[in-house]
């Protein structure tokens, strides 16, 4: 039996990943701060060992890596690493002591695309603090794998969607009013021509990618993989799809960025700019070929399931 330690296992991805690991017959230990319950209830959690630990505090004390190592894992899945120092601290502790180390990255390691769909071997040109930090972690882990044999794999999700949280909307932010206006047949303004792209992925498909990488360790170690839906969405196409779910035709207007950003709150404008400046459109051919990754959900299907959950909780109108 393989012992898998999951860091951040009660979050979006872990809600699907942990039950998958249990169902596959693995012994699973989840490290958590103990401040949240899993996003999804599942009987599998009764078979999971939970260890309460504050990663930030223990890293400052220099003890977190040793805590993970002393659990004697065969596999470590890190869903909550956001700095190079954090990655280095854990890798140092686990070097020579773990069979496979899987890190959750992000497609934000890419900056503006040159060719689409973007492939994993495209030159890294990240911008923004989050993308820059995650690209540095990816570079460090893969270099350590290729030069020194540390068994790291990096998996890069897109905009994670599904029941329990708000998916990035057709305006590129988290404002639920966009869905409500589309549902009601009201006019929705989009920036520019609405041709920038978003690339969603269902959380269960991300979970699938981790178990697929574990099952294909020999080709996964030392590599990174995009784990997104089969195709990205344009803002315009996305808005039209959402309106159609409510039996409407989307009433859209298109405004130059400088004008559009003044129509929304500053936080929403900043989120939209981050998304349209990236306009992700990432290919999954490598993950499909080497890992057998085959997402069950298209981008619209992942969003639709999230909206069904939001509708059941009274936050958006029910989809017809």
PAZAPA-4460 file (N, C-alpha, C; in steps of 0.05 Angstrom, whole numbers, plus 32768, in hexadecimal, padded with zeros to 4 digits):
% residues 320
    n_x    n_y    n_z   ca_x   ca_y   ca_z    c_x    c_y    c_z   seq   type   mol
   8011   7FE8   8000   8000   8000   8000   8012   8019   8000     1      X     A
   800C   802B   7FEE   801B   8044   7FEC   8010   8059   8000     2      X     A
   8022   8065   800F   801A   807A   8022   801D   8095   8014     3      X     A
   8006   80A3   8011   8006   80BD   8003   7FFF   80D2   8018     4      X     A
   8011   80E6   801A   800C   80FD   802B   8004   8115   8019     5      X     A
   7FED   8120   801F   7FE2   8137   8010   7FE3   8150   8021     6      X     A
   7FF0   8164   8017   7FF2   817E   8024   7FDC   8190   8018     7      X     A
   7FC9   8199   8029   7FB3   81A9   8020   7F9C   8198   8015     8      X     A
   7F98   8181   8020   7F85   816E   8015   7F68   8174   8019     9      X     A
   7F61   8189   8029   7F45   818F   802E   7F3B   81A5   801A    10      X     A
   7F4C   81AE   8008   7F45   81C4   7FF6   7F36   81BA   7FDD    11      X     A
   7F35   81CB   7FC9   7F26   81C6   7FB1   7F2E   81AB   7FA4    12      X     A
   7F47   81A9   7F9E   7F51   8191   7F91   7F50   8179   7FA4    13      X     A
   7F58   817D   7FBC   7F59   8167   7FCF   7F3E   815A   7FD4    14      X     A
   7F29   816A   7FD2   7F0E   815F   7FD6   7F08   8148   7FC3    15      X     A
   7F14   8149   7FAB   7F11   8133   7F98   7F28   8120   7F99    16      X     A
   7F40   812A   7F9D   7F58   811A   7F9C   7F59   8105   7FB3    17      X     A
   7F54   810E   7FCB   7F56   80FC   7FE2   7F44   80E3   7FDF    18      X     A
   7F2A   80E7   7FD8   7F1A   80CF   7FD4   7F24   80BD   7FBD    19      X     A
   7F2F   80C9   7FA8   7F3B   80B9   7F93   7F52   80A8   7F9D    20      X     A
   7F62   80B4   7FAD   7F7A   80A5   7FB8   7F70   808E   7FCA    21      X     A
   7F5D   8093   7FDB   7F52   807E   7FEC   7F46   8068   7FDC    22      X     A
   7F36   806F   7FC7   7F29   805B   7FB6   7F3E   804A   7FA8    23      X     A
   7F55   8056   7FA2   7F6A   8047   7F94   7F7A   8035   7FA7    24      X     A
   7F73   8035   7FC1   7F80   8024   7FD4   7F99   802E   7FE2    25      X     A
   7F9D   8049   7FDF   7FB5   8055   7FED   7FAF   805B   800A    26      X     A
   7FC3   805B   801A   7FC2   8066   8035   7FC6   8084   8033    27      X     A
   7FB3   8093   803D   7FB4   80B0   8039   7FB5   80BF   8053    28      X     A
   7FC8   80D2   8055   7FCB   80E4   806B   7FC8   8100   8060    29      X     A
   7FB7   8111   806C   7FB3   812C   8063   7FBD   813F   8079    30      X     A
   7FCE   8151   8071   7FD7   8167   8083   7FC6   817F   807E    31      X     A
   7FBB   818A   8093   7FA9   81A1   8091   7FAD   81B3   80AA    32      X     A
   7FA6   81CC   80A7   7FA7   81DE   80BE   7F90   81D9   80D1    33      X     A
   7F7D   81C8   80C9   7F66   81C1   80DA   7F51   81D7   80DB    34      X     A
   7F52   81EA   80C8   7F3F   8200   80C9   7F29   81FE   80B4    35      X     A
   7F29   81E8   80A5   7F15   81E4   8090   7F0D   81C7   808E    36      X     A
   7EF4   81C3   8087   7EEB   81A7   8081   7EEE   81A3   8063    37      X     A
   7EEF   818A   8059   7EF2   8186   803D   7EDB   8192   802D    38      X     A
   7EE1   819B   8015   7ECD   81A7   8004   7EB6   8194   7FFD    39      X     A
   7EBD   817A   7FFC   7EA9   8166   7FF5   7EA9   8151   800B    40      X     A
   7E91   814A   8014   7E8E   8134   8027   7E90   811A   8018    41      X     A
   7E9E   8107   8023   7EA2   80ED   8016   7EAA   80D9   802C    42      X     A
   7E9F   80C1   802A   7EA4   80AD   803E   7EC2   80A6   803F    43      X     A
   7ED0   80AC   802A   7EED   80A5   8029   7EFD   80B3   803F    44      X     A
   7EF2   80CA   8048   7F01   80D9   805C   7F04   80CA   8077    45      X     A
   7EF3   80B6   807C   7EF5   80A7   8094   7F0E   8095   8094    46      X     A
   7F19   8090   807D   7F31   807F   807A   7F4A   8090   8079    47      X     A
   7F48   80AA   807C   7F5F   80BC   8079   7F6A   80C4   8095    48      X     A
   7F84   80C5   8097   7F91   80CF   80AF   7F95   80ED   80AC    49      X     A
   7F8C   80FD   80BF   7F8E   811A   80BD   7FA3   8123   80D2    50      X     A
   7FB6   8133   80C8   7FCA   813F   80DA   7FC7   815D   80D9    51      X     A
   7FC3   816A   80EF   7FC0   8187   80F1   7FDB   8194   80F3    52      X     A
   7FE1   81A6   80E1   7FFB   81B3   80E1   7FF8   81CE   80D3    53      X     A
   8005   81E2   80DE   8006   81FD   80D1   8020   81FF   80C1    54      X     A
   801D   81FC   80A7   8035   81FB   8096   8046   8214   8099    55      X     A
   8039   822B   8098   8049   8244   809A   8059   8246   80B3    56      X     A
   804C   8240   80CA   805A   8242   80E3   8071   822E   80E5    57      X     A
   806C   8215   80DC   8080   8200   80DE   8097   8205   80CA    58      X     A
   8091   8211   80B3   80A7   8218   80A1   80B9   822D   80AD    59      X     A
   80AC   8241   80BA   80BD   8255   80C7   80CE   8249   80DD    60      X     A
   80C4   8234   80EA   80D4   8227   80FF   80E7   8212   80F3    61      X     A
   80E5   820E   80D8   80F7   81FA   80CB   80F0   81DD   80D0    62      X     A
   80D7   81D8   80D9   80CF   81BC   80E1   80BB   81AF   80CF    63      X     A
   80B0   81BE   80BC   809A   81B2   80AC   80A4   819B   809B    64      X     A
   80BA   819E   808D   80C4   8189   807C   80C9   816F   808B    65      X     A
   80D4   8172   80A3   80D9   815A   80B4   80BF   814D   80BC    66      X     A
   80AB   815D   80C2   8091   8152   80C9   8086   8141   80B3    67      X     A
   8087   814B   809A   807D   813B   8083   808E   8122   807F    68      X     A
   80A8   8125   8080   80BB   810F   807D   80B6   80F9   8091    69      X     A
   80B1   8101   80AA   80AD   80ED   80BF   8093   80DE   80BD    70      X     A
   8081   80E6   80AC   8069   80D7   80A7   806F   80BF   8095    71      X     A
   8088   80BD   808B   8091   80A8   807A   8080   80A3   8061    72      X     A
   807B   80B8   8051   806B   80B5   8039   807A   80A8   8023    73      X     A
   806B   809A   8012   8077   8092   7FF8   8073   80A8   7FE3    74      X     A
   805D   80B5   7FE5   8056   80CB   7FD2   804D   80E3   7FE2    75      X     A
   8056   80FB   7FDA   804C   8114   7FE6   803F   8124   7FCF    76      X     A
   8027   812E   7FD4   8019   813F   7FC2   8016   815A   7FCF    77      X     A
   8022   816F   7FC4   8022   8189   7FD0   800F   819C   7FC0    78      X     A
   7FF8   81A1   7FCB   7FE5   81B2   7FBE   7FE6   81CF   7FC7    79      X     A
   7FF7   81D6   7FDA   7FF7   81F0   7FE6   8013   81FC   7FEA    80      X     A
   8023   81F9   7FD5   803E   8205   7FD6   803E   821E   7FC4    81      X     A
   8046   8235   7FD0   8044   824E   7FC0   805E   825E   7FC0    82      X     A
   8073   8254   7FCC   808D   8263   7FCB   80A4   824F   7FC6    83      X     A
   80B9   825A   7FBB   80D0   8249   7FB5   80DD   823F   7FCF    84      X     A
   80DE   8250   7FE4   80E9   8247   7FFD   80DA   8230   8009    85      X     A
   80C0   8231   8006   80AF   821B   8010   80B4   8201   8001    86      X     A
   80B7   8203   7FE7   80BC   81EB   7FD7   80D8   81E0   7FDD    87      X     A
   80EC   81F1   7FE0   8107   81E8   7FE6   8108   81DB   8002    88      X     A
   80FB   81E7   8015   80FB   81DB   8030   80F0   81BF   8030    89      X     A
   80DA   81BB   8022   80CD   81A0   8022   80DE   818C   8011    90      X     A
   80E8   8195   7FFA   80F8   8183   7FEA   8112   817B   7FF8    91      X     A
   811E   818D   8007   8136   8186   8016   8130   8170   802A    92      X     A
   8119   8172   8038   8112   815F   804C   810B   8143   8040    93      X     A
   8100   8144   8028   80F6   812B   801C   810A   811E   8009    94      X     A
   8120   812B   8004   8133   8120   7FF0   813D   8105   7FF9    95      X     A
   813A   80F1   7FE8   8142   80D6   7FEE   812F   80C7   8000    96      X     A
   8119   80D3   8008   8106   80C7   801B   80EA   80C3   8010    97      X     A
   80E6   80CB   7FF6   80CB   80C9   7FEB   80CD   80BF   7FCE    98      X     A
   80BA   80AF   7FC6   80BB   80A3   7FAB   80B1   80B6   7F96    99      X     A
   809E   80C7   7F9D   8092   80D9   7F89   8088   80F2   7F97   100      X     A
   808F   8109   7F8C   8086   8123   7F97   8077   8132   7F81   101      X     A
   805E   8138   7F87   804D   8145   7F73   8045   8161   7F7D   102      X     A
   804A   8175   7F6D   8045   8191   7F74   802F   819C   7F62   103      X     A
   801C   81AA   7F6F   8007   81B8   7F60   8010   81D3   7F57   104      X     A
   8014   81D6   7F3D   801C   81F0   7F32   8005   8200   7F28   105      X     A
   8007   820D   7F11   7FF2   821D   7F05   7FFA   8224   7EE9   106      X     A
   7FE6   8227   7ED7   7FEC   8230   7EBC   7FF5   824D   7EBC   107      X     A
   7FF4   825B   7ED3   7FFF   8276   7ED5   801D   8277   7ED3   108      X     A
   802B   8260   7ED2   8047   8260   7ECD   804D   826B   7EB1   109      X     A
   8038   826B   7EA0   803B   8276   7E85   8032   8293   7E85   110      X     A
   803F   82A4   7E76   8036   82BE   7E72   8026   82BF   7E58   111      X     A
   8027   82D4   7E48   8019   82D5   7E2F   8021   82BF   7E1C   112      X     A
   800D   82B3   7E0F   8013   829D   7DFC   801E   82A7   7DE2   113      X     A
   802F   8297   7DD6   8038   829C   7DBB   8029   828A   7DA7   114      X     A
   802A   8270   7DAC   801A   825D   7D9D   8006   8250   7DB0   115      X     A
   7FEE   824A   7DA6   7FDA   823D   7DB6   7FD0   8224   7DA8   116      X     A
   7FC8   820F   7DB7   7FCA   820E   7DD5   7FE7   820E   7DDE   117      X     A
   7FEC   821B   7DF4   8007   821D   7E00   800F   8201   7E09   118      X     A
   8028   81F9   7E04   8032   81DF   7E0D   8045   81E3   7E25   119      X     A
   804A   81CD   7E32   805B   81CE   7E4B   8077   81D7   7E45   120      X     A
   8081   81D4   7E2D   809C   81DC   7E27   809F   81F8   7E1D   121      X     A
   8089   8208   7E1E   808B   8224   7E16   809C   8233   7E2A   122      X     A
   80AC   8246   7E21   80BD   8256   7E33   80AC   8263   7E49   123      X     A
   80B6   8263   7E61   80A7   826F   7E77   80AB   828D   7E77   124      X     A
   8095   829C   7E76   8095   82B9   7E77   807F   82C2   7E8A   125      X     A
   8080   82B9   7EA3   806B   82C0   7EB6   806B   82DD   7EBE   126      X     A
   8054   82E7   7EC5   8053   8302   7ED1   803E   8301   7EE8   127      X     A
   8040   8314   7EFA   8030   8313   7F11   803D   8302   7F27   128      X     A
   8039   830A   7F3F   8047   82FC   7F55   8041   82DF   7F56   129      X     A
   8028   82D7   7F54   8021   82BA   7F56   802F   82AA   7F40   130      X     A
   802C   82B2   7F27   8038   82A3   7F11   8056   82A2   7F13   131      X     A
   8063   82B8   7F1B   8080   82B9   7F1D   8089   82A5   7F33   132      X     A
   807B   82A5   7F4A   8083   8293   7F60   807F   8276   7F58   133      X     A
   8069   8270   7F4C   8064   8254   7F44   8077   824B   7F2E   134      X     A
   807E   825C   7F1C   8092   8255   7F07   80AD   824F   7F14   135      X     A
   80B5   825E   7F28   80CE   825A   7F36   80CE   823E   7F44   136      X     A
   80B7   8237   7F50   80B5   821D   7F5D   80B7   8207   7F49   137      X     A
   80A9   820A   7F32   80AA   81F5   7F1D   80C7   81F2   7F14   138      X     A
   80D5   8208   7F0E   80F0   8206   7F04   8102   81F8   7F18   139      X     A
   80FF   81FF   7F31   8110   81F2   7F46   810A   81D4   7F48   140      X     A
   80F1   81CC   7F4A   80EB   81B0   7F4E   80F4   819F   7F36   141      X     A
   80EF   81A9   7F1E   80F6   8199   7F06   8114   8198   7F02   142      X     A
   8122   81AE   7F08   813F   81AD   7F07   814A   819A   7F1C   143      X     A
   813F   819A   7F33   8148   8187   7F48   8142   816A   7F40   144      X     A
   812C   8166   7F32   8125   814B   7F29   8139   8142   7F13   145      X     A
   813E   8153   7F01   814F   814C   7EEA   816C   814A   7EF0   146      X     A
   8175   815B   7F03   8192   815C   7F09   8199   814A   7F21   147      X     A
   8186   8147   7F34   818E   813A   7F4D   817B   8123   7F54   148      X     A
   8168   811C   7F42   8157   8105   7F47   8141   8108   7F5A   149      X     A
   813A   8121   7F62   8123   8124   7F74   810A   811F   7F64   150      X     A
   80F8   810D   7F6D   80E3   8102   7F5C   80CA   8114   7F5A   151      X     A
   80CE   812C   7F4F   80B9   8140   7F4E   80AA   8140   7F34   152      X     A
   8090   8144   7F36   807E   8149   7F1F   806E   8162   7F25   153      X     A
   8069   8173   7F11   805A   818B   7F15   8041   818A   7F03   154      X     A
   802A   818F   7F0F   8011   818E   7F00   8005   81AA   7F01   155      X     A
   7FFE   81B5   7EEA   7FF5   81D1   7EE7   7FD7   81D3   7EE0   156      X     A
   7FC6   81D7   7EF4   7FA9   81DB   7EEF   7FA3   81F7   7EE3   157      X     A
   7F8C   81F8   7ED7   7F81   8212   7ECE   7F6F   821E   7EE4   158      X     A
   7F59   822B   7EDB   7F46   8237   7EEE   7F34   8221   7EFA   159      X     A
   7F3A   8219   7F12   7F2D   8202   7F1E   7F0F   8209   7F23   160      X     A
   7EFE   81F7   7F1A   7EE1   81FB   7F1C   7ED4   81E2   7F26   161      X     A
   7EBA   81E5   7F2C   7EAB   81CE   7F37   7E9A   81D7   7F4E   162      X     A
   7E8B   81C4   7F5A   7E79   81CB   7F71   7E89   81D6   7F88   163      X     A
   7E7E   81EB   7F95   7E8A   81F5   7FAE   7E98   8210   7FAC   164      X     A
   7E9C   821A   7F94   7EA8   8234   7F92   7EA1   8241   7F78   165      X     A
   7EA8   825B   7F75   7EA0   826B   7F5E   7EB4   8268   7F48   166      X     A
   7EAA   8260   7F30   7EBD   825E   7F19   7EC2   8279   7F0D   167      X     A
   7EDA   827C   7F02   7EE0   8295   7EF4   7ECA   829A   7EDE   168      X     A
   7EBE   82B2   7EDF   7EA7   82B7   7ECD   7EAF   82C1   7EB2   169      X     A
   7E9C   82C5   7EA0   7EA3   82CE   7E85   7EB0   82EA   7E83   170      X     A
   7EB0   82F9   7E98   7EBE   8312   7E99   7EDA   830F   7EA5   171      X     A
   7EE1   82F7   7EAC   7EFC   82F2   7EB7   7EFF   82F9   7ED4   172      X     A
   7EEA   82F9   7EE3   7EEC   82FE   7F00   7ED8   82ED   7F0F   173      X     A
   7ED3   82F2   7F28   7EC2   82E1   7F39   7EA7   82EE   7F40   174      X     A
   7E9F   8302   7F32   7E86   8310   7F37   7E6E   82FF   7F2E   175      X     A
   7E5E   82F6   7F42   7E47   82E5   7F3B   7E31   82F4   7F2C   176      X     A
   7E32   830F   7F2E   7E1E   831F   7F1F   7E20   831A   7F01   177      X     A
   7E37   8313   7EF7   7E3A   830E   7EDA   7E28   82F6   7ED2   178      X     A
   7E27   82E1   7EE2   7E16   82CA   7EDD   7DF9   82D2   7EDF   179      X     A
   7DF2   82E2   7EF3   7DD7   82EB   7EF8   7DCD   82FB   7EE0   180      X     A
   7DDD   830D   7ED6   7DD5   831E   7EBF   7DD1   830D   7EA6   181      X     A
   7DE3   82FA   7EA1   7DE0   82E8   7E8A   7DC6   82D8   7E8D   182      X     A
   7DC0   82CF   7EA6   7DA8   82BF   7EAA   7D8F   82CF   7EA5   183      X     A
   7D90   82E9   7EAC   7D79   82FA   7EA9   7D76   8308   7E8E   184      X     A
   7D89   8302   7E7C   7D87   830F   7E62   7D91   832C   7E62   185      X     A
   7D9F   8334   7E77   7DA9   8350   7E78   7DC3   8352   7E69   186      X     A
   7DC9   836B   7E62   7DE2   8370   7E53   7DFA   836C   7E65   187      X     A
   7E0E   8360   7E5A   7E28   835B   7E68   7E3E   8367   7E57   188      X     A
   7E4E   8377   7E63   7E65   8383   7E55   7E7E   8371   7E59   189      X     A
   7E8C   836D   7E43   7EA5   835E   7E44   7EBC   8370   7E3A   190      X     A
   7ED4   836C   7E44   7EEA   837D   7E3B   7EF3   8376   7E1E   191      X     A
   7EFB   838B   7E10   7F06   8388   7DF5   7EF1   837B   7DE3   192      X     A
   7EF9   8365   7DD5   7EE7   8358   7DC3   7EDD   833D   7DCE   193      X     A
   7EE3   8338   7DE7   7EDA   831F   7DF4   7EE8   8307   7DE9   194      X     A
   7EFF   830A   7DDC   7F0D   82F3   7DD0   7F24   82E9   7DE1   195      X     A
   7F2A   82F5   7DF8   7F3E   82E9   7E09   7F33   82CF   7E14   196      X     A
   7F45   82BE   7E20   7F3D   82A3   7E27   7F40   829E   7E45   197      X     A
   7F31   828A   7E4E   7F33   827F   7E69   7F35   8261   7E66   198      X     A
   7F43   8254   7E78   7F46   8237   7E76   7F3F   8229   7E91   199      X     A
   7F27   8220   7E93   7F1D   8214   7EAB   7F25   81F6   7EAC   200      X     A
   7F21   81EB   7EC4   7F24   81CE   7EC8   7F14   81C6   7EE0   201      X     A
   7F07   81B0   7EDF   7EF8   81A6   7EF6   7F0C   819B   7F0B   202      X     A
   7F06   81A0   7F24   7F18   8196   7F39   7F1C   8178   7F39   203      X     A
   7F08   8169   7F30   7F0B   814C   7F2F   7F1F   8144   7F19   204      X     A
   7F1F   8153   7F04   7F33   814E   7EEF   7F4F   8154   7EF8   205      X     A
   7F52   8169   7F08   7F6D   816E   7F14   7F75   8157   7F26   206      X     A
   7F62   814D   7F36   7F68   8136   7F48   7F70   811E   7F37   207      X     A
   7F62   811A   7F21   7F68   8104   7F0F   7F85   8106   7F06   208      X     A
   7F8E   811E   7F00   7FA9   8121   7EF6   7FBF   8118   7F0A   209      X     A
   7FB9   811D   7F23   7FCD   8115   7F38   7FCE   80F6   7F3A   210      X     A
   7FB8   80E9   7F3A   7FB8   80CC   7F3B   7FC4   80C0   7F22   211      X     A
   7FBF   80CD   7F0B   7FCB   80C4   7EF2   7FE9   80C7   7EF2   212      X     A
   7FF3   80DD   7EFD   8010   80E1   7EFF   801D   80CC   7F11   213      X     A
   800F   80C6   7F28   8019   80B1   7F3A   801B   8096   7F2C   214      X     A
   8006   8090   7F1C   8005   8076   7F0E   801A   8074   7EF7   215      X     A
   8023   808B   7EEE   8037   808C   7ED8   8050   809A   7EE1   216      X     A
   805A   8093   7EF8   8070   80A0   7F05   8089   80A1   7EF3   217      X     A
   808E   808B   7EE4   80A7   808A   7ED5   80A9   809F   7EBF   218      X     A
   8092   80A8   7EB5   8093   80BD   7EA0   808B   80D8   7EAC   219      X     A
   8081   80D9   7EC5   8078   80F2   7ED1   808E   8100   7EDF   220      X     A
   80A1   80F1   7EEB   80B6   80FE   7EFB   80C7   8110   7EE9   221      X     A
   80CC   8128   7EF3   80DD   813B   7EE4   80CD   814B   7ECF   222      X     A
   80B3   8148   7ECF   80A3   8155   7EBA   808D   8166   7EC6   223      X     A
   8083   8179   7EB6   806B   8188   7EBD   8055   8183   7EA8   224      X     A
   803C   8186   7EB1   8025   8180   7EA0   800F   8194   7EA4   225      X     A
   8003   819D   7E8E   7FEA   81AD   7E90   7FD3   819A   7E97   226      X     A
   7FC2   81A2   7EAA   7FAB   8192   7EB0   7F93   81A5   7EAF   227      X     A
   7F87   81A8   7E98   7F71   81BA   7E93   7F5C   81AB   7E84   228      X     A
   7F46   81B9   7E7D   7F31   81AD   7E6C   7F3C   81AA   7E50   229      X     A
   7F2D   819C   7E3E   7F38   8198   7E23   7F3A   81B2   7E13   230      X     A
   7F2C   81C7   7E1A   7F2D   81E0   7E0A   7F27   81F8   7E1B   231      X     A
   7F34   820E   7E15   7F2F   8228   7E22   7F15   8234   7E17   232      X     A
   7F0C   8249   7E25   7EF4   8257   7E1D   7EFB   8274   7E17   233      X     A
   7EEF   8280   7E02   7EF1   829D   7E00   7EDC   82A9   7E13   234      X     A
   7EE1   82C2   7E1B   7ECE   82CF   7E2D   7EB2   82D1   7E20   235      X     A
   7EB2   82D7   7E06   7E99   82DA   7DF8   7E8B   82BF   7DF6   236      X     A
   7E99   82AB   7DEE   7E8D   8291   7DEB   7E82   8286   7E05   237      X     A
   7E91   828C   7E1A   7E89   8283   7E35   7E70   8291   7E3D   238      X     A
   7E6E   82AB   7E39   7E56   82BA   7E40   7E3E   82B0   7E30   239      X     A
   7E42   82AA   7E17   7E2C   82A0   7E07   7E23   8284   7E10   240      X     A
   7E35   8274   7E19   7E2E   8259   7E23   7E1D   825C   7E3D   241      X     A
   7E27   826D   7E4F   7E18   8270   7E68   7DFC   827A   7E63   242      X     A
   7DF9   828E   7E52   7DDE   8299   7E4C   7DCC   8283   7E40   243      X     A
   7DD8   8272   7E2F   7DC8   825D   7E23   7DBD   8249   7E37   244      X     A
   7DCC   8245   7E4D   7DC2   8233   7E62   7DA9   823D   7E6F   245      X     A
   7DA5   8257   7E6E   7D8D   8264   7E79   7D78   826A   7E64   246      X     A
   7D7C   825E   7E4C   7D69   8262   7E37   7D6A   827E   7E2B   247      X     A
   7D81   828B   7E2C   7D84   82A7   7E23   7D99   82A8   7E0D   248      X     A
   7D98   82BE   7DFE   7DAE   82C6   7DED   7DBD   82DC   7DFC   249      X     A
   7DD7   82D9   7DFD   7DE7   82ED   7E0C   7DE6   8308   7DFF   250      X     A
   7DDF   831C   7E10   7DDF   8338   7E07   7DFA   8344   7E10   251      X     A
   7E0C   8346   7DFE   7E28   834D   7E05   7E2F   8368   7DF8   252      X     A
   7E3F   8377   7E06   7E4C   838F   7DFB   7E6A   838D   7E01   253      X     A
   7E79   8399   7DF0   7E96   8397   7DF2   7EA2   83B3   7DF4   254      X     A
   7EB2   83B6   7E0A   7EBE   83D0   7E10   7EDC   83CE   7E10   255      X     A
   7EEA   83E3   7E07   7F07   83E3   7E0A   7F0F   83E0   7E27   256      X     A
   7F25   83D3   7E2C   7F2D   83CD   7E48   7F2C   83E6   7E5A   257      X     A
   7F37   83FC   7E51   7F38   8414   7E62   7F1C   841E   7E6A   258      X     A
   7F08   8419   7E58   7EED   8420   7E5F   7EDF   840B   7E6F   259      X     A
   7EE4   83F2   7E68   7ED7   83DB   7E76   7EDF   83DA   7E94   260      X     A
   7EF8   83DF   7E9A   7F01   83DB   7EB5   7EF4   83EF   7EC8   261      X     A
   7EEA   8406   7EBD   7EDD   8419   7ECE   7EC0   8412   7ED4   262      X     A
   7EB6   83FB   7EC8   7E9B   83F3   7ECD   7E98   83DF   7EE4   263      X     A
   7EAF   83D6   7EEF   7EAF   83C2   7F04   7EC0   83CB   7F1C   264      X     A
   7EBE   83BD   7F32   7ECE   83C3   7F49   7EEB   83BE   7F43   265      X     A
   7EFD   83CC   7F50   7F1A   83C9   7F4B   7F24   83AC   7F4E   266      X     A
   7F1A   839E   7F62   7F23   8382   7F66   7F1B   8371   7F4F   267      X     A
   7F02   8375   7F45   7EF9   8365   7F2E   7F09   836C   7F15   268      X     A
   7F0F   8386   7F11   7F1F   838E   7EFA   7F3B   8382   7EFB   269      X     A
   7F47   8381   7F13   7F61   8375   7F15   7F61   8358   7F0E   270      X     A
   7F4C   8349   7F18   7F4A   832D   7F12   7F46   8328   7EF4   271      X     A
   7F35   8339   7EE8   7F31   8336   7ECB   7F4B   833B   7EBB   272      X     A
   7F59   8350   7EC3   7F72   8356   7EB5   7F85   833F   7EB7   273      X     A
   7F88   8333   7ECE   7F9A   831C   7ED2   7F92   8306   7EBF   274      X     A
   7F78   8301   7EBC   7F70   82EB   7EAB   7F73   82F1   7E8D   275      X     A
   7F6B   8308   7E85   7F6C   830E   7E68   7F88   8313   7E5F   276      X     A
   7F99   831D   7E71   7FB5   8321   7E6A   7FC3   8307   7E66   277      X     A
   7FBB   82F3   7E75   7FC6   82D8   7E71   7FB8   82CA   7E59   278      X     A
   7F9E   82CC   7E58   7F8E   82BE   7E44   7F98   82A2   7E40   279      X     A
   7F97   8291   7E54   7FA2   8276   7E52   7F93   8265   7E3E   280      X     A
   7FA2   8255   7E30   7F97   8241   7E1D   7FAD   822B   7E1C   281      X     A
   7FAA   8217   7E2E   7FC0   8204   7E31   7FB9   81E8   7E26   282      X     A
   7FCC   81DB   7E1A   7FC7   81C1   7E0F   7FCB   81AB   7E24   283      X     A
   7FBD   8195   7E20   7FC0   817E   7E33   7FCA   8165   7E25   284      X     A
   7FD5   8168   7E0C   7FDE   8151   7DFD   7FF4   8141   7E0D   285      X     A
   8006   814F   7E1A   801B   8142   7E29   8010   8131   7E40   286      X     A
   7FFE   813D   7E4F   7FF2   812F   7E66   7FE1   8117   7E5C   287      X     A
   7FD4   811A   7E45   7FC4   8104   7E3A   7FD6   80EE   7E31   288      X     A
   7FEC   80F5   7E23   7FFE   80E1   7E18   800D   80D1   7E2D   289      X     A
   8018   80E0   7E40   802A   80D3   7E54   801C   80C9   7E6D   290      X     A
   8007   80D7   7E75   7FF9   80D0   7E8E   7FDE   80C3   7E8A   291      X     A
   7FD4   80C4   7E71   7FB9   80BA   7E6D   7FA3   80CD   7E78   292      X     A
   7FAB   80E7   7E7B   7F98   80FB   7E85   7F82   8101   7E70   293      X     A
   7F69   80FB   7E78   7F53   8100   7E67   7F3D   810E   7E77   294      X     A
   7F3C   8128   7E76   7F28   8136   7E87   7F0B   812E   7E80   295      X     A
   7EFB   812B   7E95   7EDF   8124   7E91   7ECE   813C   7E8A   296      X     A
   7ED8   8154   7E92   7EC8   816C   7E8F   7ED4   817F   7E7B   297      X     A
   7EC3   818A   7E69   7ECB   81A1   7E59   7ECA   81B9   7E6B   298      X     A
   7ED4   81D0   7E62   7ED2   81E9   7E71   7EB5   81F0   7E77   299      X     A
   7EA2   81EF   7E63   7E87   81F6   7E6A   7E7A   81E2   7E7E   300      X     A
   7E81   81C9   7E7C   7E76   81B5   7E8E   7E7F   81BA   7EAB   301      X     A
   7E99   81C1   7EAE   7EA3   81C7   7EC9   7E95   81DF   7ED5   302      X     A
   7E92   81F4   7EC4   7E84   820C   7ECE   7E67   8207   7ED4   303      X     A
   7E5A   81F7   7EC3   7E3D   81F1   7EC7   7E39   81E3   7EE1   304      X     A
   7E4A   81D0   7EE8   7E47   81C2   7F02   7E4B   81D6   7F19   305      X     A
   7E5E   81E8   7F16   7E62   81FC   7F2B   7E49   820E   7F2E   306      X     A
   7E3D   8216   7F18   7E25   8227   7F19   7E0D   8218   7F25   307      X     A
   7E0B   81FE   7F1F   7DF6   81EE   7F2B   7DF8   81EF   7F49   308      X     A
   7E11   81EC   7F53   7E15   81ED   7F70   7E0E   8209   7F7B   309      X     A
   7E17   821E   7F6D   7E11   8239   7F76   7DF3   823E   7F76   310      X     A
   7DE5   8234   7F62   7DC8   8237   7F60   7DBA   8229   7F77   311      X     A
   7DC4   8211   7F7E   7DB8   8202   7F94   7DBC   8210   7FAF   312      X     A
   7DCF   8222   7FB0   7DD4   8232   7FC8   7DCB   824F   7FC5   313      X     A
   7DBA   8254   7FB1   7DAD   826D   7FAF   7DBE   8285   7FA6   314      X     A
   7DD5   827F   7F9A   7DE7   8294   7F93   7DE4   829D   7F75   315      X     A
   7DDA   828C   7F64   7DD3   8293   7F49   7DB9   8286   7F42   316      X     A
   7DAB   828F   7F2D   7D92   8282   7F25   7D97   8265   7F1C   317      X     A
   7D84   8253   7F20   7D88   8237   7F17   7D8A   8236   7EF9   318      X     A
   7D9C   8225   7EEF   7D9F   8220   7ED3   7D88   820F   7EC9   319      X     A
   7D7E   8215   7EB2   7D67   8206   7EA7   7D70   81EA   7E9E   320      X     A
***
